[in-house]
């Protein structure tokens, strides 16, 4: 699935991922390929993106997560 993590002027991650784990407002959630569409706010915490080459983590103070069957977008 295609994942983008970005601010207005900066892109932190833009690529293919196996999963994305994020600190949702109601608790941690993991997004996998073909996930049902949803939009949720994010609280402060750590986003983990797992790829075929390992994983990357991103510390955030909040944001919005939009999920669609082909991937996910995080706006910080």
PyMOL commands that set and color helices and strands:
alter all, ss='L'
color gray80, all
select strands_A, chain A and resi 2-6+11-16+19-24+27-32+38-42+45-51+54-60+63-68+71-75
alter strands_A, ss='S'
color yellow, strands_A
deselect
rebuild
show_as cartoon
